[in-house]
Structures are given as structure tokens and as C-alpha cells.
Amino acid sequence: MASKASSKSKVVNESSSDEDLIQAALDGLRSANEAFERDPQKWLKEHGPAPPNIPLPQGSHIGTTKEGLHAVGCFGAKWLSNNPGLKPGLNSTTAKSWAVEAFGRLIAEIKAGEPARDAADDCIPILKGFLNEWADKRLRMFVHYFPCFVAQNAETWTIGPVTIMPRQNWLDAVLKVSGGKSASWIAAIREQWLAGSSELPKTCESLSPREQLTARVALQNGPRPSVAKVVVEASEISRSLERGRIAASLAVDAIGLVLDSFSARATVRGPDDEIKPRLEYTFSQECDHELSWSSSLDLPMGGASASRMLADMKNWRCPGLC
């Protein structure tokens, strides 16, 4: 790989040109390789037990410098900035890790005898091709389910991209999204789920180990007392979960804004709120007096007016969908 001597003195960041970023990445590999060949023990001592490296396919890796690794990450962040359509489903941290992975794949191909790419200009379109390919394959649609509570009834409401359903409907929603693939374990636990039991039934013994585990986790930890279902399209899984949680919280908060009493608003709960009933005791004492105490019950009950208010706001909740 040819080197540009001037690039070694440059400090690169996300505003640097693609050529400067990749040249800095290539120089990092070269510098680390040369230092290691001169004195392996010294290089390892200077860089600690986990020296900067680029992971290669099949689990191996190749050493680099901190500057070189930083340059690869900046290339990924810049690629994301230049593709604004991907930003809702992909964050900068993930884009940087993808770039490091793509760079490792490129190095592996070079080591395997692929056509020589001895300059930054040769590498840029290949790396971008890897990143675009992974965006197409890895940004998928996910459906997330969060615990929430609005009212004590069996109604289902749609608020923008969020569907709030009673707990008993959750297994049906999962079955529909799975395209029938979850039928066995759902059938095995449905009776216990509807009864509010967390004990795994004997019918689960005939399931595969994977299905048994899914049934156990779903039955004992599935969302309750109500469920906020959010569909997030074109997203990486961790980013999708974040977006889904925010959407569900905003939907529940929006319901609270229109309820006609403080007591109703106080008992509406979203994904980040305490869902379980909670009894809290407080203790006080005046000087020369006996200890006194009081208790308060934090009980999600939903507003009695929630159903009526949401029915009145049908067009506001899902314009064009209802």
C-alpha cells in the first residue's frame, strides 16, 4: 500500500475528506505493523493488554494505531451523515462500528490476494459499498411491546404509530406478527396467560428447548397490565428499541394531557413508569410526641374518563387511519 507522507501529519475528524480519513487508516495499519516488527514486546507494552486493532473475518484481527482506528470510525460517521435517510434507524456509534468491520473485511480481501488496492481512492467505493450493503440487510422492521396502563377495560386504541391493547390480546398480536411461527408455545401458555398465572404448564414439556424458554420468559415476564405495541421500520435493533420506547412513552403522555382530572392523569402509566401497585409508608415525629405514620397507595387504575375521551378524539389520534 502506497503512503502519502503528508497525510501522517494531519489530524482527521468527521469533517475531513474521505481520502484523508482512509489514508490515515492505512497509515495506522502500516505504522503499527512496522513498530511491531521492530520490537514486538515494546509495542505490546506500550499499548497494553488490548492494543488498538481492526477485527478481521473469521475472528482474527490486525493491529493499528489509535489514530488509525479513530479515522475509520470518522469515515463511518461521515457516511451516515451523508445518508440522512438512515439516521432515524442508525446511530453514529453503530455506523462507526460498521465502518471498522467493513475496513477489516477490506484488509482480509487484500491479504487473500484480491486485486490490489494500494491507495485511499481505491478503498473508498469498496468500503461504502460494504456499508450500503449492510444498511440494506441489517436495517429491518421490528415490533416492540412495552408495559403500560390507561384504563380498566378491553378496548384497543391507536395513537399515531402506537397501539395500546389490553394484556389479554398480547399473545394474539405476537402470533400474527410471527406469521404463525409462534403457534405452539402460545397455545401451550394461553390458558395460564389469560388467568394471570406465571406457572409454566405441563403442556410445555412437549415443546422444543427454545420454545420452552420463550414460553417461560413470556409467561413470567410478558408486558402487563396493558401493552403498547410499536412498529419501527428500517432500523437497527438497538436503535429500534430506543425509538419504540420513546414513541410509546409519548403516546401515553399524550393521553394524560387530555384527561379531565389530575387523579386520572396520575394513574396513566407508560413504559418508563412504575406499573405495579406500590404501598408507601412515611414516618414523622414531633419533639415530645409519639411517632406518627401515614401511608399512600400508588395504584394504576386508569381514568374512568379515559375511554370516553379517547373515543371523542378518534380523528386526532390517528388521522387518515381510522
Secondary structure as a PSIPRED ss2 file (coil, helix, strand):
# PSIPRED VFORMAT (PSIPRED V4.0)

   1 M C   1.000  0.000  0.000
   2 A C   1.000  0.000  0.000
   3 S C   1.000  0.000  0.000
   4 K C   1.000  0.000  0.000
   5 A H   0.000  1.000  0.000
   6 S H   0.000  1.000  0.000
   7 S H   0.000  1.000  0.000
   8 K H   0.000  1.000  0.000
   9 S H   0.000  1.000  0.000
  10 K C   1.000  0.000  0.000
  11 V C   1.000  0.000  0.000
  12 V C   1.000  0.000  0.000
  13 N C   1.000  0.000  0.000
  14 E C   1.000  0.000  0.000
  15 S C   1.000  0.000  0.000
  16 S C   1.000  0.000  0.000
  17 S C   1.000  0.000  0.000
  18 D H   0.000  1.000  0.000
  19 E H   0.000  1.000  0.000
  20 D H   0.000  1.000  0.000
  21 L H   0.000  1.000  0.000
  22 I H   0.000  1.000  0.000
  23 Q H   0.000  1.000  0.000
  24 A H   0.000  1.000  0.000
  25 A H   0.000  1.000  0.000
  26 L H   0.000  1.000  0.000
  27 D H   0.000  1.000  0.000
  28 G H   0.000  1.000  0.000
  29 L H   0.000  1.000  0.000
  30 R H   0.000  1.000  0.000
  31 S H   0.000  1.000  0.000
  32 A H   0.000  1.000  0.000
  33 N H   0.000  1.000  0.000
  34 E H   0.000  1.000  0.000
  35 A H   0.000  1.000  0.000
  36 F H   0.000  1.000  0.000
  37 E H   0.000  1.000  0.000
  38 R H   0.000  1.000  0.000
  39 D C   1.000  0.000  0.000
  40 P H   0.000  1.000  0.000
  41 Q H   0.000  1.000  0.000
  42 K H   0.000  1.000  0.000
  43 W H   0.000  1.000  0.000
  44 L H   0.000  1.000  0.000
  45 K H   0.000  1.000  0.000
  46 E H   0.000  1.000  0.000
  47 H H   0.000  1.000  0.000
  48 G C   1.000  0.000  0.000
  49 P C   1.000  0.000  0.000
  50 A C   1.000  0.000  0.000
  51 P C   1.000  0.000  0.000
  52 P C   1.000  0.000  0.000
  53 N E   0.000  0.000  1.000
  54 I E   0.000  0.000  1.000
  55 P E   0.000  0.000  1.000
  56 L C   1.000  0.000  0.000
  57 P H   0.000  1.000  0.000
  58 Q H   0.000  1.000  0.000
  59 G H   0.000  1.000  0.000
  60 S C   1.000  0.000  0.000
  61 H E   0.000  0.000  1.000
  62 I E   0.000  0.000  1.000
  63 G E   0.000  0.000  1.000
  64 T C   1.000  0.000  0.000
  65 T C   1.000  0.000  0.000
  66 K H   0.000  1.000  0.000
  67 E H   0.000  1.000  0.000
  68 G H   0.000  1.000  0.000
  69 L H   0.000  1.000  0.000
  70 H H   0.000  1.000  0.000
  71 A H   0.000  1.000  0.000
  72 V H   0.000  1.000  0.000
  73 G H   0.000  1.000  0.000
  74 C H   0.000  1.000  0.000
  75 F H   0.000  1.000  0.000
  76 G H   0.000  1.000  0.000
  77 A H   0.000  1.000  0.000
  78 K H   0.000  1.000  0.000
  79 W H   0.000  1.000  0.000
  80 L H   0.000  1.000  0.000
  81 S H   0.000  1.000  0.000
  82 N C   1.000  0.000  0.000
  83 N C   1.000  0.000  0.000
  84 P H   0.000  1.000  0.000
  85 G H   0.000  1.000  0.000
  86 L H   0.000  1.000  0.000
  87 K H   0.000  1.000  0.000
  88 P H   0.000  1.000  0.000
  89 G H   0.000  1.000  0.000
  90 L C   1.000  0.000  0.000
  91 N C   1.000  0.000  0.000
  92 S H   0.000  1.000  0.000
  93 T H   0.000  1.000  0.000
  94 T H   0.000  1.000  0.000
  95 A H   0.000  1.000  0.000
  96 K H   0.000  1.000  0.000
  97 S H   0.000  1.000  0.000
  98 W H   0.000  1.000  0.000
  99 A H   0.000  1.000  0.000
 100 V H   0.000  1.000  0.000
 101 E H   0.000  1.000  0.000
 102 A H   0.000  1.000  0.000
 103 F H   0.000  1.000  0.000
 104 G H   0.000  1.000  0.000
 105 R H   0.000  1.000  0.000
 106 L H   0.000  1.000  0.000
 107 I H   0.000  1.000  0.000
 108 A H   0.000  1.000  0.000
 109 E H   0.000  1.000  0.000
 110 I H   0.000  1.000  0.000
 111 K H   0.000  1.000  0.000
 112 A C   1.000  0.000  0.000
 113 G C   1.000  0.000  0.000
 114 E C   1.000  0.000  0.000
 115 P C   1.000  0.000  0.000
 116 A C   1.000  0.000  0.000
 117 R C   1.000  0.000  0.000
 118 D C   1.000  0.000  0.000
 119 A C   1.000  0.000  0.000
 120 A H   0.000  1.000  0.000
 121 D H   0.000  1.000  0.000
 122 D H   0.000  1.000  0.000
 123 C H   0.000  1.000  0.000
 124 I H   0.000  1.000  0.000
 125 P H   0.000  1.000  0.000
 126 I H   0.000  1.000  0.000
 127 L H   0.000  1.000  0.000
 128 K H   0.000  1.000  0.000
 129 G H   0.000  1.000  0.000
 130 F H   0.000  1.000  0.000
 131 L H   0.000  1.000  0.000
 132 N H   0.000  1.000  0.000
 133 E H   0.000  1.000  0.000
 134 W H   0.000  1.000  0.000
 135 A H   0.000  1.000  0.000
 136 D H   0.000  1.000  0.000
 137 K H   0.000  1.000  0.000
 138 R H   0.000  1.000  0.000
 139 L C   1.000  0.000  0.000
 140 R E   0.000  0.000  1.000
 141 M E   0.000  0.000  1.000
 142 F E   0.000  0.000  1.000
 143 V E   0.000  0.000  1.000
 144 H E   0.000  0.000  1.000
 145 Y E   0.000  0.000  1.000
 146 F E   0.000  0.000  1.000
 147 P E   0.000  0.000  1.000
 148 C E   0.000  0.000  1.000
 149 F E   0.000  0.000  1.000
 150 V C   1.000  0.000  0.000
 151 A E   0.000  0.000  1.000
 152 Q C   1.000  0.000  0.000
 153 N C   1.000  0.000  0.000
 154 A C   1.000  0.000  0.000
 155 E C   1.000  0.000  0.000
 156 T C   1.000  0.000  0.000
 157 W E   0.000  0.000  1.000
 158 T E   0.000  0.000  1.000
 159 I E   0.000  0.000  1.000
 160 G C   1.000  0.000  0.000
 161 P C   1.000  0.000  0.000
 162 V E   0.000  0.000  1.000
 163 T E   0.000  0.000  1.000
 164 I E   0.000  0.000  1.000
 165 M E   0.000  0.000  1.000
 166 P E   0.000  0.000  1.000
 167 R H   0.000  1.000  0.000
 168 Q H   0.000  1.000  0.000
 169 N H   0.000  1.000  0.000
 170 W H   0.000  1.000  0.000
 171 L H   0.000  1.000  0.000
 172 D H   0.000  1.000  0.000
 173 A H   0.000  1.000  0.000
 174 V H   0.000  1.000  0.000
 175 L H   0.000  1.000  0.000
 176 K H   0.000  1.000  0.000
 177 V H   0.000  1.000  0.000
 178 S C   1.000  0.000  0.000
 179 G C   1.000  0.000  0.000
 180 G C   1.000  0.000  0.000
 181 K C   1.000  0.000  0.000
 182 S C   1.000  0.000  0.000
 183 A H   0.000  1.000  0.000
 184 S H   0.000  1.000  0.000
 185 W H   0.000  1.000  0.000
 186 I H   0.000  1.000  0.000
 187 A H   0.000  1.000  0.000
 188 A H   0.000  1.000  0.000
 189 I H   0.000  1.000  0.000
 190 R H   0.000  1.000  0.000
 191 E H   0.000  1.000  0.000
 192 Q H   0.000  1.000  0.000
 193 W H   0.000  1.000  0.000
 194 L H   0.000  1.000  0.000
 195 A H   0.000  1.000  0.000
 196 G C   1.000  0.000  0.000
 197 S C   1.000  0.000  0.000
 198 S C   1.000  0.000  0.000
 199 E C   1.000  0.000  0.000
 200 L C   1.000  0.000  0.000
 201 P C   1.000  0.000  0.000
 202 K H   0.000  1.000  0.000
 203 T H   0.000  1.000  0.000
 204 C H   0.000  1.000  0.000
 205 E H   0.000  1.000  0.000
 206 S H   0.000  1.000  0.000
 207 L C   1.000  0.000  0.000
 208 S C   1.000  0.000  0.000
 209 P H   0.000  1.000  0.000
 210 R H   0.000  1.000  0.000
 211 E H   0.000  1.000  0.000
 212 Q H   0.000  1.000  0.000
 213 L H   0.000  1.000  0.000
 214 T H   0.000  1.000  0.000
 215 A H   0.000  1.000  0.000
 216 R H   0.000  1.000  0.000
 217 V H   0.000  1.000  0.000
 218 A H   0.000  1.000  0.000
 219 L H   0.000  1.000  0.000
 220 Q H   0.000  1.000  0.000
 221 N H   0.000  1.000  0.000
 222 G C   1.000  0.000  0.000
 223 P C   1.000  0.000  0.000
 224 R C   1.000  0.000  0.000
 225 P C   1.000  0.000  0.000
 226 S E   0.000  0.000  1.000
 227 V E   0.000  0.000  1.000
 228 A E   0.000  0.000  1.000
 229 K E   0.000  0.000  1.000
 230 V E   0.000  0.000  1.000
 231 V E   0.000  0.000  1.000
 232 V E   0.000  0.000  1.000
 233 E E   0.000  0.000  1.000
 234 A E   0.000  0.000  1.000
 235 S E   0.000  0.000  1.000
 236 E C   1.000  0.000  0.000
 237 I H   0.000  1.000  0.000
 238 S H   0.000  1.000  0.000
 239 R H   0.000  1.000  0.000
 240 S H   0.000  1.000  0.000
 241 L H   0.000  1.000  0.000
 242 E H   0.000  1.000  0.000
 243 R H   0.000  1.000  0.000
 244 G H   0.000  1.000  0.000
 245 R H   0.000  1.000  0.000
 246 I H   0.000  1.000  0.000
 247 A H   0.000  1.000  0.000
 248 A H   0.000  1.000  0.000
 249 S H   0.000  1.000  0.000
 250 L H   0.000  1.000  0.000
 251 A H   0.000  1.000  0.000
 252 V H   0.000  1.000  0.000
 253 D H   0.000  1.000  0.000
 254 A H   0.000  1.000  0.000
 255 I H   0.000  1.000  0.000
 256 G H   0.000  1.000  0.000
 257 L H   0.000  1.000  0.000
 258 V H   0.000  1.000  0.000
 259 L C   1.000  0.000  0.000
 260 D C   1.000  0.000  0.000
 261 S C   1.000  0.000  0.000
 262 F H   0.000  1.000  0.000
 263 S H   0.000  1.000  0.000
 264 A H   0.000  1.000  0.000
 265 R H   0.000  1.000  0.000
 266 A H   0.000  1.000  0.000
 267 T C   1.000  0.000  0.000
 268 V C   1.000  0.000  0.000
 269 R E   0.000  0.000  1.000
 270 G C   1.000  0.000  0.000
 271 P C   1.000  0.000  0.000
 272 D C   1.000  0.000  0.000
 273 D C   1.000  0.000  0.000
 274 E C   1.000  0.000  0.000
 275 I C   1.000  0.000  0.000
 276 K C   1.000  0.000  0.000
 277 P C   1.000  0.000  0.000
 278 R E   0.000  0.000  1.000
 279 L E   0.000  0.000  1.000
 280 E E   0.000  0.000  1.000
 281 Y E   0.000  0.000  1.000
 282 T E   0.000  0.000  1.000
 283 F E   0.000  0.000  1.000
 284 S E   0.000  0.000  1.000
 285 Q C   1.000  0.000  0.000
 286 E C   1.000  0.000  0.000
 287 C C   1.000  0.000  0.000
 288 D C   1.000  0.000  0.000
 289 H C   1.000  0.000  0.000
 290 E C   1.000  0.000  0.000
 291 L C   1.000  0.000  0.000
 292 S E   0.000  0.000  1.000
 293 W E   0.000  0.000  1.000
 294 S E   0.000  0.000  1.000
 295 S E   0.000  0.000  1.000
 296 S E   0.000  0.000  1.000
 297 L E   0.000  0.000  1.000
 298 D E   0.000  0.000  1.000
 299 L C   1.000  0.000  0.000
 300 P C   1.000  0.000  0.000
 301 M C   1.000  0.000  0.000
 302 G E   0.000  0.000  1.000
 303 G C   1.000  0.000  0.000
 304 A C   1.000  0.000  0.000
 305 S C   1.000  0.000  0.000
 306 A H   0.000  1.000  0.000
 307 S H   0.000  1.000  0.000
 308 R H   0.000  1.000  0.000
 309 M H   0.000  1.000  0.000
 310 L H   0.000  1.000  0.000
 311 A H   0.000  1.000  0.000
 312 D H   0.000  1.000  0.000
 313 M C   1.000  0.000  0.000
 314 K H   0.000  1.000  0.000
 315 N H   0.000  1.000  0.000
 316 W H   0.000  1.000  0.000
 317 R H   0.000  1.000  0.000
 318 C C   1.000  0.000  0.000
 319 P C   1.000  0.000  0.000
 320 G C   1.000  0.000  0.000
 321 L C   1.000  0.000  0.000
 322 C C   1.000  0.000  0.000
